[in-house]
Amino acid sequence: MEENDDLNEEINDNLSEENNETTEPAEALTRVTGMYKDWFLDYASYVILERAVPAIEDGFKPVQRRIMHSLKELDDGRYNKVANVVGHTMQYHPHGDASIADAMVQ
């Protein structure tokens, strides 16, 4: 552990010396350490809350809501095949036909 701390201090000292020698302002440099971890957590939270958990208003997930909208638009009193509904729903759902068909079957 102490070796890592010493190495980090040396790197930080070298970076600060290099920053002093360059003509770029310090505001132009951005550290990306740990940003990916934070971004992944934000994205995972978004996926879980916005796509995987049904909404409290109507109990539908977004793909199910899009399927219902497509069914309403296709409603002309006749039966519709699953493939036709999937094809029509793809206008609104950007994640492919397999996810739409899976949501219809479930």
ABEGO torsion letter per residue (X at the ends): XAAAAAAAAAAAAAAAAAAAABABBAAABBBABGAAAAAAAAAAAAAAAAAABBBAAAGBBAAAAAAAAAAAAABAGBBBBAAAAAAAAAAABAAEAAAAAAAAAX
